[in-house]
Amino acid sequence: MKKLIKITRINSVILALAIFTLSCQKDESIEINADGKVSFGFDEVLSEKVDITKSGKSAEDATALIITIEDESGKLVYNQESLPLYNMNGSLITQAISLNVGSYFLTEFLVIDSEGKVIYIAPKSGSKMEYLVSYPLPNFFSIEKDYVTKLKPEVLSTHSNDPADFGYSTFSFDVVETFDFLVGVFIFNENIDNFEMTTASLTVEVEAEDNTVFSGNLEAATNQITLNDSYNNYLVTVEKDGFITYENNFTGEELKAFNSNANGPLVITLEEDSANHNSTVTDIDGNVYNTITIGQQKWMAENLKTTTLNDGTPIANATSNSEWENTITPAYAWQSNNAENKEYYGALYNWYAVDTDKLCPEGWRVPTDNDWYELTNFVGSTNTGNKLKSKRQVNSPFGGDYSTMEHPRWNAHDIHYGTDEYGFSALPGGFRNEIGSFGGIGSHGFWWSASMDTDENALRRSMRNNANNVHRSSGGKSVGFSVRCVKI
């Protein structure tokens, strides 16, 4: 049984000084099942400023840490979590806890003894005691994939001081029992004719109405979830856009069973929602496009191919470099002037075609800059481009039909390969520059937005085979880029 210790009231405390060094290290010897992990510990350093023997406590009395971690946006990731300390070759450290790749802040750090009393504490910036340490809280740290980051914050022993002197409201705790269970979510992927793990959102509620004890996102992996053990029954809800919501009631004992080698994780298989099934849309030329729902948006899952505006006006096919360079009216081209690329990558349009507001089928539009922001914000700031890229690639790690030399596909890359977690299936159709030259096929994908930047430039998005992001930039309206439409 684990213990989660929460602050509830103010008691008096003891002060003496011990300074601990803040350090981050990579530990490649520890097996990692999530994106990355972090562990905590400390090495006692004596100081001439204060006699620590007055407290009557030493590092040997420490049994656990209380930590609070926030992400870059200020969202609580771990809130006053209790981590037991273990003696490893003379050093007191915690087991590593899982975090997604990214940047974080350690905002609370307390060391407690077997009686639950605080014996050491990391002072916060702006507090009376911050001058005694080099690195007052919050401490910034980052998580890298497949590494364990080690943190050793500077702490002060407590002796006859109020919590406010360290920037805290209290040092007393109630002990709340917790337990862990494991969960993974699967969907059926028709492209590989098999089930695969997927992302989803998880909510756990208890008997009291509107009493949510957990709410968060699940990775496409086995996830460890920690719950308060004070309740008899738990309603588990798993949701994913385009799929039927999963709901099931479990007793605490049933959930605890999903945390062992014998029983394995709780496996949840989501079924597609026929009422909200990803459908198709047809343009004025008769081209049919698959669509995908991502968050609150519905997108084409393919690049636009139309050669006609939705009011029936033909779009000029500017094949020669001089035609393309001198055109300030709607125009398109197939990549490399090869009509076979229509089916692979769609058309490359100048922004004058976008500006007609008639390029997409009725009821759809070229996405604005804000539409693109909504998409990338929903997908998240980590590996955004990789999550939206098609899995088709030279030497794809997914193998099978995904590993291919045949177009459409991305050029090879060992790290920044597409995982296509949302079905967006972005492909690198390349570009046509202002003077008519083609390039970037297989390595770069560029997509227009409907938003102007200046009188001469418009905003666009791009992805590359050797990068994991979605890049926002501005450029001339005569350039030819791909177009994805979003439903109005």
C-alpha positions in Angstrom: 0.0 0.0 0.0 1.3 3.5 -0.9 0.7 6.6 1.2 -0.2 10.0 -0.1 0.3 12.7 2.5 -1.7 15.9 2.3 -1.1 19.1 4.3 -4.0 20.0 6.6 -3.0 22.2 9.5 -0.1 24.3 10.9 2.2 23.1 13.6 5.4 24.6 15.0 8.7 23.4 13.5 12.4 23.2 14.2 15.3 25.0 12.3 18.9 24.1 11.6 20.7 24.2 8.4 21.8 21.5 5.9 22.4 22.3 2.2 21.9 19.8 -0.5 23.1 20.2 -4.1 20.7 20.4 -7.0 21.9 18.0 -9.8 20.4 16.3 -12.9 21.9 13.2 -14.2 21.0 10.6 -16.8 20.9 7.0 -15.6 20.9 4.5 -18.5 20.9 1.4 -16.2 17.3 1.7 -15.2 14.6 0.2 -17.4 11.9 2.7 -18.4 8.4 1.9 -19.5 7.2 5.5 -20.1 8.7 8.5 -21.9 11.0 9.3 -19.0 11.4 9.3 -15.3 12.6 11.3 -12.4 14.0 10.3 -9.0 14.8 12.3 -5.9 17.4 12.1 -3.1 19.8 14.2 -1.1 23.3 14.2 0.4 23.6 15.9 3.7 26.1 18.8 3.7 27.1 20.4 7.0 27.2 24.2 7.3 28.9 26.6 9.7 25.9 28.9 9.5 23.6 26.8 11.8 24.3 23.9 14.1 22.1 21.1 12.8 22.5 19.0 16.0 20.0 21.3 17.7 17.2 19.7 15.8 17.9 16.3 17.2 17.2 14.8 13.7 19.6 13.8 10.9 19.3 12.4 7.4 19.2 8.9 8.8 15.8 9.6 10.3 14.3 10.5 6.8 11.8 7.9 5.5 9.9 9.7 2.7 9.6 12.9 0.6 6.6 15.1 -0.1 6.9 16.6 -3.6 4.7 18.8 -5.8 5.5 19.0 -9.6 3.9 21.4 -12.2 4.3 21.4 -15.9 5.3 24.5 -17.9 1.7 25.7 -18.1 1.3 25.5 -14.3 -0.8 22.3 -14.3 -0.3 20.0 -11.3 1.3 16.8 -12.4 2.1 15.4 -8.9 0.4 17.1 -5.9 1.9 16.6 -2.5 2.9 13.0 -3.5 4.6 10.9 -0.9 7.7 9.0 -2.1 9.3 6.5 0.2 13.1 6.8 0.5 15.4 3.8 0.1 19.0 3.4 1.2 21.1 2.6 -2.0 24.8 2.2 -1.2 24.6 4.7 1.6 22.5 7.3 -0.2 18.8 7.9 0.4 16.8 8.0 -2.9 13.3 7.4 -4.2 12.1 5.1 -6.8 11.8 6.8 -10.2 8.3 8.2 -11.1 7.0 8.5 -14.7 6.7 11.8 -16.6 6.2 12.6 -20.2 9.0 14.2 -22.1 9.0 17.9 -21.4 9.9 20.6 -18.9 8.7 20.8 -15.3 9.0 22.7 -12.1 9.5 21.2 -8.6 7.5 23.5 -6.4 7.4 21.7 -3.0 10.0 19.5 -1.4 9.8 18.2 2.2 11.6 15.4 3.9 9.7 13.6 6.7 10.5 11.0 9.3 8.7 7.8 10.4 6.3 9.9 12.5 5.3 12.1 9.6 7.2 15.1 10.9 9.0 17.4 8.5 12.7 17.3 9.3 14.1 19.0 6.2 12.6 21.4 3.7 13.5 23.2 0.4 12.7 26.9 0.9 10.8 28.7 -1.8 11.9 31.8 -3.7 10.8 35.0 -1.9 10.7 33.3 1.6 12.7 34.4 4.6 15.0 31.5 4.4 15.8 31.5 0.6 19.1 33.3 1.2 20.5 30.2 2.8 20.4 28.1 -0.3 21.7 28.6 -3.9 18.6 27.2 -5.6 15.3 28.0 -3.9 12.1 26.5 -5.3 10.8 26.3 -7.9 13.6 24.1 -9.4 13.3 23.7 -13.2 14.1 20.3 -14.7 13.5 18.5 -18.0 12.6 14.9 -18.9 14.2 13.1 -21.8 13.0 9.9 -23.4 14.3 6.7 -21.9 16.4 8.4 -19.2 16.0 8.9 -15.5 16.6 12.5 -14.3 17.9 12.7 -10.8 17.1 15.7 -8.6 18.8 16.6 -5.3 17.3 19.9 -4.1 18.9 22.0 -1.4 17.1 21.7 1.9 17.2 23.2 5.4 16.7 21.3 8.6 13.7 22.7 10.6 14.1 24.3 14.1 11.8 26.9 15.8 10.5 28.6 12.7 7.1 29.1 11.2 6.2 27.4 7.9 5.9 30.9 6.3 9.6 31.4 6.8 10.2 28.8 4.2 7.2 29.9 2.0 4.8 27.1 3.1 1.5 27.4 4.9 1.8 24.3 7.1 4.0 21.3 7.9 1.4 18.9 9.3 -0.1 16.1 7.3 -2.9 13.6 7.1 -2.1 10.2 5.7 -4.2 9.0 2.8 -3.9 5.5 1.6 -3.5 5.0 -2.2 -3.1 2.2 -4.7 -1.9 1.8 -8.3 -3.5 0.0 -11.2 -2.4 -0.4 -14.8 -4.5 0.3 -17.9 -4.0 0.3 -21.7 -6.5 1.2 -24.4 -6.7 -0.5 -27.8 -8.6 0.2 -31.1 -8.7 -1.8 -34.3 -6.6 -0.4 -37.1 -7.9 -1.5 -40.5 -4.7 -0.6 -42.3 -2.8 -3.3 -40.4 -5.8 -5.5 -39.8 -5.0 -5.7 -36.1 -5.5 -4.0 -32.8 -3.1 -1.4 -31.6 -2.7 0.7 -28.5 -4.0 4.3 -28.6 -4.3 7.5 -26.7 -7.5 8.4 -24.8 -8.8 10.3 -21.9 -9.5 8.7 -18.5 -11.8 9.8 -15.7 -12.4 8.0 -12.5 -15.3 8.9 -10.2 -16.4 7.6 -6.9 -19.8 7.2 -5.1 -20.3 10.8 -4.3 -21.8 12.6 -7.4 -19.3 14.7 -9.3 -16.5 13.5 -7.0 -13.7 12.9 -9.6 -10.6 11.3 -8.1 -8.6 11.2 -11.4 -8.8 13.0 -14.7 -6.1 12.9 -17.3 -4.8 11.6 -20.7 -3.6 8.1 -21.4 -0.6 7.4 -23.6 -0.5 4.7 -26.3 1.2 2.5 -23.7 0.5 0.7 -20.4 -0.3 3.5 -18.0 0.1 3.4 -14.2 -2.7 5.3 -12.4 -2.7 6.1 -8.7 -6.0 6.5 -6.8 -7.2 7.4 -3.3 -8.0 4.1 -1.5 -10.8 5.6 0.6 -13.7 4.4 -1.5 -15.4 1.1 -2.2 -16.5 1.6 -5.9 -14.9 3.5 -8.8 -16.6 4.5 -12.1 -13.9 4.3 -14.9 -14.7 6.3 -18.0 -12.5 6.2 -21.1 -13.2 8.6 -24.1 -11.7 9.0 -27.5 -13.1 11.1 -30.4 -14.9 8.9 -32.9 -15.3 6.0 -30.5 -18.0 4.8 -28.2 -17.3 5.9 -24.6 -16.3 3.1 -22.3 -17.9 3.1 -18.8 -17.6 0.4 -16.1 -17.8 0.2 -12.3 -15.0 -1.6 -10.4 -14.5 -2.2 -6.7 -11.2 -1.1 -5.3 -10.1 -4.7 -5.0 -10.9 -5.4 -8.6 -8.8 -2.4 -9.8 -5.9 -3.4 -7.5 -5.8 -6.8 -9.2 -4.7 -5.0 -12.4 -1.3 -4.4 -11.1 0.5 -7.7 -11.1 2.3 -10.0 -13.4 -0.4 -12.6 -13.0 -3.3 -10.4 -14.0 -1.6 -7.8 -16.1 -3.2 -4.4 -16.9 -6.8 -3.5 -17.4 -7.3 -3.8 -21.2 -10.0 -1.6 -22.7 -11.0 -2.0 -26.4 -12.9 0.9 -27.9 -15.4 0.5 -30.7 -15.9 3.0 -33.4 -19.0 5.2 -33.0 -21.1 4.7 -36.2 -22.9 7.9 -35.5 -19.7 9.9 -35.5 -17.7 7.6 -37.8 -15.0 9.3 -39.9 -16.7 9.8 -43.2 -15.8 11.2 -46.6 -16.3 14.4 -48.5 -16.4 15.0 -52.3 -15.1 18.0 -54.1 -16.6 19.6 -57.2 -14.3 17.5 -59.5 -15.6 14.3 -57.9 -12.5 13.5 -55.9 -13.4 11.7 -52.6 -11.5 12.4 -49.4 -11.4 10.5 -46.2 -12.0 12.8 -43.1 -10.9 12.5 -39.5 -12.2 14.1 -36.3 -9.5 15.5 -34.1 -10.8 17.2 -30.9 -13.7 19.5 -32.0 -12.5 19.8 -35.6 -13.1 17.6 -38.7 -10.3 17.6 -41.2 -9.6 16.1 -44.5 -7.2 13.2 -44.0 -5.7 13.9 -47.5 -4.4 16.8 -49.5 -6.8 18.7 -51.7 -6.8 17.7 -55.5 -9.4 19.9 -57.0 -8.7 21.8 -60.3 -12.0 23.8 -60.0 -13.2 26.3 -57.5 -16.5 25.3 -55.8 -18.4 27.8 -57.9 -17.3 25.9 -61.1 -14.5 28.3 -62.1 -11.5 26.4 -63.4 -8.1 26.9 -61.7 -5.2 27.6 -64.1 -2.7 24.8 -64.4 0.6 26.8 -64.7 3.1 24.3 -66.0 6.0 26.5 -67.2 8.2 28.3 -64.7 7.5 31.7 -66.3 3.7 31.1 -66.1 4.0 30.3 -62.5 6.3 33.2 -61.6 4.1 35.8 -63.3 0.7 34.6 -62.1 -1.1 36.6 -59.6 -4.4 34.8 -60.0 -5.5 31.3 -58.8 -3.1 28.6 -60.1 -2.1 25.0 -59.3 0.4 22.5 -60.3 1.1 18.8 -59.7 4.5 18.2 -58.0 7.2 18.1 -60.7 4.5 18.6 -63.3 3.8 14.9 -62.9 0.1 14.1 -63.0 0.8 10.8 -61.1 1.6 12.9 -58.0 -2.1 14.0 -57.9 -3.1 10.8 -56.2 0.1 10.7 -54.1 0.3 14.2 -52.7 -2.6 16.3 -54.2 -2.0 19.7 -55.8 0.3 22.6 -55.0 -1.7 25.8 -55.0 -0.6 29.4 -54.9 -2.2 31.6 -52.2 -4.3 33.4 -54.7 -6.3 30.2 -55.1 -6.7 30.1 -51.3 -7.8 33.7 -51.1 -10.9 33.0 -53.3 -12.5 31.3 -50.3 -13.9 28.8 -52.8 -11.1 26.3 -53.0 -12.6 23.7 -50.6 -15.9 21.9 -51.0 -19.0 23.6 -49.8 -19.1 23.5 -46.0 -15.4 23.3 -45.7 -12.6 25.9 -45.8 -8.9 26.3 -45.9 -7.8 26.4 -42.3 -7.1 29.8 -40.7 -4.0 30.3 -38.5 -6.2 29.8 -35.5 -7.6 26.5 -36.9 -4.0 25.2 -37.2 -3.3 26.4 -33.6 -6.4 24.5 -32.4 -5.2 21.3 -34.1 -1.6 21.5 -32.7 -2.7 22.5 -29.2 -5.0 19.5 -29.1 -2.3 17.1 -30.3 0.1 18.6 -27.7 3.5 20.3 -27.7 5.6 17.1 -27.7 6.4 15.4 -31.0 3.5 17.2 -32.6 4.7 16.8 -36.2 5.5 13.1 -35.7 2.0 12.5 -34.3 0.5 14.0 -37.4 2.8 12.5 -40.1 1.8 9.4 -42.0 3.5 6.2 -40.9 4.6 5.5 -44.6 8.3 6.0 -44.7 11.5 4.5 -46.1 12.7 2.1 -43.4 9.6 2.8 -41.2 10.0 1.2 -37.8 6.4 0.0 -38.1 7.4 -2.4 -40.9 4.9 -4.0 -43.3 3.3 -1.7 -45.8 4.5 1.3 -43.8 8.2 0.6 -44.7 8.2 1.4 -48.3 10.2 3.1 -51.1 7.1 3.8 -53.1 5.4 7.2 -53.1 3.6 8.5 -51.1 6.0 8.3 -48.2 8.5 10.1 -46.1 12.2 9.8 -46.6 14.0 7.7 -44.0 14.7 8.9 -40.5 15.5 6.9 -37.4 14.1 9.3 -34.8 11.5 11.7 -36.4 9.3 9.1 -38.0 5.5 9.5 -38.3 3.3 7.7 -35.7 0.0 9.1 -37.2 -1.8 8.9 -33.8 -4.9 10.9 -35.0 -5.2 9.7 -38.6 -4.1 13.1 -40.1 -1.6 11.1 -42.3 0.4 14.2 -43.3 2.6 13.5 -46.4 5.5 15.4 -47.9 4.2 16.9 -51.1 7.0 19.4 -51.2 6.6 22.9 -52.8 7.0 25.0 -55.9 8.9 28.3 -55.3 8.2 31.7 -56.6 10.2 31.2 -59.9 8.5 27.8 -60.6 11.2 25.3 -59.3 9.9 22.2 -57.5 11.4 20.6 -54.4 11.0 18.9 -51.1 9.0 15.9 -52.2 9.5 13.1 -49.7 11.2 15.4 -47.2 9.0 18.4 -46.6 5.3 19.0 -46.4 3.9 22.6 -46.6 0.3 23.6 -46.0 -1.3 27.0 -46.5 -3.5 28.8 -44.0 -6.1 31.2 -45.1 -4.6 34.0 -42.9 -2.5 36.8 -44.3 0.6 38.0 -42.5 1.4 41.1 -44.5 0.2 42.4 -47.9 2.9 40.3 -49.6 2.9 37.2 -47.3 0.6 34.6 -45.9 1.0 32.2 -43.0 1.6 28.5 -43.5 2.6 25.3 -41.6 5.3 22.7 -42.4 6.6 19.4 -41.3 10.0 17.7 -42.2 11.3 14.2 -42.1 14.2 15.2 -39.9 12.2 17.2 -37.3 9.4 16.4 -34.9 7.5 19.7 -34.8 4.9 21.6 -36.8 6.6 24.8 -38.0 4.7 28.1 -38.4 6.2 30.6 -40.9 5.3 33.3 -43.3 6.1 33.6 -47.0 5.2 34.9 -50.4 1.8 34.2 -52.0 3.3 33.0 -55.2 4.7 29.8 -53.6 2.9 26.6 -54.3 1.9 24.5 -51.2 -0.5 21.7 -50.3 -4.0 22.4 -48.8 -5.9 20.5 -46.2 -9.5 21.6 -45.7 -11.3 21.8 -42.3 -15.1 21.6 -41.9 -16.8 24.9 -41.1 
